[in-house]
Amino acid sequence: VAQELDFIVSVRSFGINYQPKTLEPFTVGKTANVSLADASSNAGFNVTYRLKDGEKLPDGLALSSNGILSGTPTRGCTDYEFTVIATAELSNPAEAVYSITVKGLEIDNRTYENILLGKSYKFELGAIANDGNAGNITYTLKEGGKLPQGFSLTSDGVLIGKPGEVGKQSFTVVVSADGYESVEVTVTLDVYDIYEDELTGEINAEPMEEKPLFYLNKPAKSNALAITLGIVIPAVVIGGAAVAIFVLRKKGIIGSGKPGENE
């Protein structure tokens, strides 16, 4: 005997609702602890939290899987944004963007690239007090640190000098002001060398946007050197040795010479 049966199928959608809240300012040097666990699962599942891939929190802070933002900030920041991802079973992740201000002395790590050996430079580190109340801000080299050869640091945060050594060189500066926790900033100089004009010994150069194609005392890797900088100049052979005659026309560098024979 055939029978017809009617079924009612109920489909339930699982999801997460996550709305960010306004965070009160933190302060450099003071322990902070605040919950960002504001997400809810409509099925009552447990929600866990993580920082969005590729993002980071202000220095000194960390986020736990249960949504607690805690730590001791080590540097000031203003309206710093980061994204928190909330996840739960059977649900698509939800995200919330938070903004936080850490009151105190504010300065980012500094990297100065394409610095030319022997040329004069002046860099102002430029920290601020983001609550607007700081008086005199002073800068000192961290104890045990060493400035790059040829540079000095003034108490008002000016790094000045002529680099005397090729390579990437880093050091730490301590920034201080009355009534504020001191903060540390890492400063990096990336110094390059260039060729002198073989005929005149003169250099007419400005810092370049790109790394130089050739360096002093770096050997050519081929006995025929072709450089394309608007022109191509072949190598010539003198006494059985390849000598590349070239012209650099890049950001004010104009010269001719040959690669050195030794490293």
Secondary structure, 3 states (H helix, E strand, C coil): CCCCCCCCCCCCCCCEECCCCCCCCEECCCCEEEECCCCEECCCCCCEEEECCCCCCCCCEEECCCCEEEECCCCCEEEEEEEEEEECCCCCCEEEEEEEEEECEECCCEEEEEEECCCCEEEECCCEECCCCCCCEEEEECCCCCCCCCEEECCCCEEEECCCCCEEEEEEEEEEECCCCCEEEEEEEEEECCCCCCCCCCCCCCCCCCCCCCCCCCCCCCCCCCCCCCCCCCCEEECCEEECCEECCECCECCEECCCCCC
